[in-house]
Amino acid sequence: MFSPRRKRVAFRIGEDGVLEVLSPRGVPPGILAKILDLNAEAIAGLRRRAERIRSRRKAAERAYCEGETFFLMGEPVVLTLSPGRRNYCRGVLSVPPGDPDAVKAELILLYKELAHKVLPQIFQEEVRRTGCKPASLKINSAAARWGSCSRKGNVNLSWRLLQFPEAHIRHVICHELAHLAVFDHSPRFHARLEELCPGSREFRAEMLRFARTLPRL
């Protein structure tokens, strides 16, 4: 792939496992071949990393059938297929039966319903504890971000947070509340976050590790 703005040659492995070469326009094929040879070890490392990611994703895939395990507040819960309304009770997530896509859709709706009940409660507890004054809270469906905060003080939390342990949820909430004072990720922000949530860096590392175990909802 050529780009007039690119200054140097780079590599990446696509989701299909194919090596992509990113190059400034005009680099002769012979030079690119030499660069590939010189970086063979690094490219092999990229391939191994891509394979590990694909393996983790495959392990996290679900068939959305009776007896599969998901997570709620960091604890494993079992999926059951039962006619009637979506429901959660004592470690069991119950949704109507159907094909995998229909079951997944029902399961996501159940998570959303639970998130709208649980996350605002935890959020208000942290607001009272920290003395912060956000403008509002909304629960959204963000997949790439657990939370966000606007310059006006409007906080968003993804319903997917409900899969994490409560301590992790509180850490994300504190992260967004810290943005009310510092709207960036500078050292001053991290100092503020540490005030609100001691051990914040450790919490983030734990969340990233835990996230790798979660199914892709």
Contacts in CASP RR format, 6 or more apart in sequence:
PFRMAT RR
TARGET T0000
AUTHOR 0000-0000-0000
METHOD contacts of the structure
MODEL  1
MFSPRRKRVAFRIGEDGVLEVLSPRGVPPGILAKILDLNAEAIAGLRRRA
ERIRSRRKAAERAYCEGETFFLMGEPVVLTLSPGRRNYCRGVLSVPPGDP
DAVKAELILLYKELAHKVLPQIFQEEVRRTGCKPASLKINSAAARWGSCS
RKGNVNLSWRLLQFPEAHIRHVICHELAHLAVFDHSPRFHARLEELCPGS
REFRAEMLRFARTLPRL
1 20 0 8 1.000
1 21 0 8 1.000
1 22 0 8 1.000
1 23 0 8 1.000
2 23 0 8 1.000
2 24 0 8 1.000
2 25 0 8 1.000
2 26 0 8 1.000
2 27 0 8 1.000
3 22 0 8 1.000
3 23 0 8 1.000
3 24 0 8 1.000
3 25 0 8 1.000
4 24 0 8 1.000
4 25 0 8 1.000
6 22 0 8 1.000
6 23 0 8 1.000
6 24 0 8 1.000
6 25 0 8 1.000
7 24 0 8 1.000
8 24 0 8 1.000
9 21 0 8 1.000
9 22 0 8 1.000
9 23 0 8 1.000
9 24 0 8 1.000
9 27 0 8 1.000
9 32 0 8 1.000
9 35 0 8 1.000
10 21 0 8 1.000
10 22 0 8 1.000
10 23 0 8 1.000
11 19 0 8 1.000
11 20 0 8 1.000
11 21 0 8 1.000
11 22 0 8 1.000
11 39 0 8 1.000
11 42 0 8 1.000
11 43 0 8 1.000
11 46 0 8 1.000
12 19 0 8 1.000
12 20 0 8 1.000
12 22 0 8 1.000
12 46 0 8 1.000
13 19 0 8 1.000
13 20 0 8 1.000
13 46 0 8 1.000
13 47 0 8 1.000
13 49 0 8 1.000
13 50 0 8 1.000
14 20 0 8 1.000
14 50 0 8 1.000
15 54 0 8 1.000
17 47 0 8 1.000
17 50 0 8 1.000
17 54 0 8 1.000
19 43 0 8 1.000
19 46 0 8 1.000
19 47 0 8 1.000
21 32 0 8 1.000
21 36 0 8 1.000
23 32 0 8 1.000
36 43 0 8 1.000
56 212 0 8 1.000
57 216 0 8 1.000
60 212 0 8 1.000
60 213 0 8 1.000
60 214 0 8 1.000
60 215 0 8 1.000
60 216 0 8 1.000
61 215 0 8 1.000
61 216 0 8 1.000
62 68 0 8 1.000
62 70 0 8 1.000
62 104 0 8 1.000
62 215 0 8 1.000
62 216 0 8 1.000
63 100 0 8 1.000
64 79 0 8 1.000
64 100 0 8 1.000
64 101 0 8 1.000
64 103 0 8 1.000
64 104 0 8 1.000
64 107 0 8 1.000
65 79 0 8 1.000
65 81 0 8 1.000
65 100 0 8 1.000
65 103 0 8 1.000
66 79 0 8 1.000
66 80 0 8 1.000
66 81 0 8 1.000
67 78 0 8 1.000
67 79 0 8 1.000
67 80 0 8 1.000
68 78 0 8 1.000
68 79 0 8 1.000
69 76 0 8 1.000
69 77 0 8 1.000
69 78 0 8 1.000
69 79 0 8 1.000
70 76 0 8 1.000
70 77 0 8 1.000
70 78 0 8 1.000
70 79 0 8 1.000
70 93 0 8 1.000
70 107 0 8 1.000
70 163 0 8 1.000
70 215 0 8 1.000
70 217 0 8 1.000
71 77 0 8 1.000
71 163 0 8 1.000
71 164 0 8 1.000
71 213 0 8 1.000
71 214 0 8 1.000
71 215 0 8 1.000
72 88 0 8 1.000
72 91 0 8 1.000
72 93 0 8 1.000
72 111 0 8 1.000
72 114 0 8 1.000
72 162 0 8 1.000
72 163 0 8 1.000
73 118 0 8 1.000
73 162 0 8 1.000
73 163 0 8 1.000
73 164 0 8 1.000
73 165 0 8 1.000
73 166 0 8 1.000
73 169 0 8 1.000
74 163 0 8 1.000
74 164 0 8 1.000
74 165 0 8 1.000
74 166 0 8 1.000
74 168 0 8 1.000
74 210 0 8 1.000
75 91 0 8 1.000
75 165 0 8 1.000
77 88 0 8 1.000
77 91 0 8 1.000
77 92 0 8 1.000
77 93 0 8 1.000
78 91 0 8 1.000
78 92 0 8 1.000
78 93 0 8 1.000
79 92 0 8 1.000
79 93 0 8 1.000
79 95 0 8 1.000
79 103 0 8 1.000
79 107 0 8 1.000
80 92 0 8 1.000
80 93 0 8 1.000
80 94 0 8 1.000
80 95 0 8 1.000
81 94 0 8 1.000
81 95 0 8 1.000
81 96 0 8 1.000
81 97 0 8 1.000
81 98 0 8 1.000
81 103 0 8 1.000
82 94 0 8 1.000
82 95 0 8 1.000
82 96 0 8 1.000
82 97 0 8 1.000
83 96 0 8 1.000
83 97 0 8 1.000
84 96 0 8 1.000
86 94 0 8 1.000
86 95 0 8 1.000
86 96 0 8 1.000
86 106 0 8 1.000
86 109 0 8 1.000
86 110 0 8 1.000
86 113 0 8 1.000
87 93 0 8 1.000
87 94 0 8 1.000
87 110 0 8 1.000
88 94 0 8 1.000
88 110 0 8 1.000
88 114 0 8 1.000
93 107 0 8 1.000
93 110 0 8 1.000
95 103 0 8 1.000
95 106 0 8 1.000
95 107 0 8 1.000
95 110 0 8 1.000
96 102 0 8 1.000
96 103 0 8 1.000
96 106 0 8 1.000
97 103 0 8 1.000
104 217 0 8 1.000
107 217 0 8 1.000
108 217 0 8 1.000
111 159 0 8 1.000
111 160 0 8 1.000
111 162 0 8 1.000
111 163 0 8 1.000
111 217 0 8 1.000
112 139 0 8 1.000
112 141 0 8 1.000
112 159 0 8 1.000
114 162 0 8 1.000
115 139 0 8 1.000
115 157 0 8 1.000
115 159 0 8 1.000
115 161 0 8 1.000
115 162 0 8 1.000
116 139 0 8 1.000
116 159 0 8 1.000
118 162 0 8 1.000
119 137 0 8 1.000
119 139 0 8 1.000
119 157 0 8 1.000
119 159 0 8 1.000
119 161 0 8 1.000
119 162 0 8 1.000
119 169 0 8 1.000
120 137 0 8 1.000
120 139 0 8 1.000
122 166 0 8 1.000
122 169 0 8 1.000
122 170 0 8 1.000
122 173 0 8 1.000
123 137 0 8 1.000
123 155 0 8 1.000
123 157 0 8 1.000
123 173 0 8 1.000
126 132 0 8 1.000
126 170 0 8 1.000
126 173 0 8 1.000
126 174 0 8 1.000
126 177 0 8 1.000
127 133 0 8 1.000
127 134 0 8 1.000
127 177 0 8 1.000
130 174 0 8 1.000
130 177 0 8 1.000
130 196 0 8 1.000
132 177 0 8 1.000
132 180 0 8 1.000
132 196 0 8 1.000
133 180 0 8 1.000
134 149 0 8 1.000
134 153 0 8 1.000
134 154 0 8 1.000
134 155 0 8 1.000
134 176 0 8 1.000
134 177 0 8 1.000
134 180 0 8 1.000
135 152 0 8 1.000
135 153 0 8 1.000
135 154 0 8 1.000
135 155 0 8 1.000
136 153 0 8 1.000
136 154 0 8 1.000
136 155 0 8 1.000
137 154 0 8 1.000
137 155 0 8 1.000
137 156 0 8 1.000
137 157 0 8 1.000
138 154 0 8 1.000
138 155 0 8 1.000
138 156 0 8 1.000
138 157 0 8 1.000
139 156 0 8 1.000
139 157 0 8 1.000
139 158 0 8 1.000
139 159 0 8 1.000
140 156 0 8 1.000
140 157 0 8 1.000
140 158 0 8 1.000
140 159 0 8 1.000
141 158 0 8 1.000
141 159 0 8 1.000
141 160 0 8 1.000
142 148 0 8 1.000
142 156 0 8 1.000
142 158 0 8 1.000
142 160 0 8 1.000
143 158 0 8 1.000
143 160 0 8 1.000
145 158 0 8 1.000
146 157 0 8 1.000
146 158 0 8 1.000
146 160 0 8 1.000
146 161 0 8 1.000
146 164 0 8 1.000
146 172 0 8 1.000
146 207 0 8 1.000
147 155 0 8 1.000
147 156 0 8 1.000
147 157 0 8 1.000
147 158 0 8 1.000
147 161 0 8 1.000
147 172 0 8 1.000
147 175 0 8 1.000
147 176 0 8 1.000
148 155 0 8 1.000
148 156 0 8 1.000
148 176 0 8 1.000
149 155 0 8 1.000
149 156 0 8 1.000
149 176 0 8 1.000
149 177 0 8 1.000
149 179 0 8 1.000
149 180 0 8 1.000
149 183 0 8 1.000
151 183 0 8 1.000
153 179 0 8 1.000
153 180 0 8 1.000
155 173 0 8 1.000
155 176 0 8 1.000
155 177 0 8 1.000
156 176 0 8 1.000
157 172 0 8 1.000
157 173 0 8 1.000
157 176 0 8 1.000
160 217 0 8 1.000
161 168 0 8 1.000
161 169 0 8 1.000
161 172 0 8 1.000
162 169 0 8 1.000
163 214 0 8 1.000
163 217 0 8 1.000
164 172 0 8 1.000
164 207 0 8 1.000
164 210 0 8 1.000
164 211 0 8 1.000
165 210 0 8 1.000
167 203 0 8 1.000
168 203 0 8 1.000
168 206 0 8 1.000
168 207 0 8 1.000
168 210 0 8 1.000
170 197 0 8 1.000
171 197 0 8 1.000
171 200 0 8 1.000
171 203 0 8 1.000
171 204 0 8 1.000
171 207 0 8 1.000
172 207 0 8 1.000
174 193 0 8 1.000
174 196 0 8 1.000
174 197 0 8 1.000
174 200 0 8 1.000
175 193 0 8 1.000
175 197 0 8 1.000
175 200 0 8 1.000
177 196 0 8 1.000
178 189 0 8 1.000
178 192 0 8 1.000
178 193 0 8 1.000
178 196 0 8 1.000
179 189 0 8 1.000
181 189 0 8 1.000
181 192 0 8 1.000
182 188 0 8 1.000
182 189 0 8 1.000
182 192 0 8 1.000
190 200 0 8 1.000
190 201 0 8 1.000
193 200 0 8 1.000
194 200 0 8 1.000
197 203 0 8 1.000
END
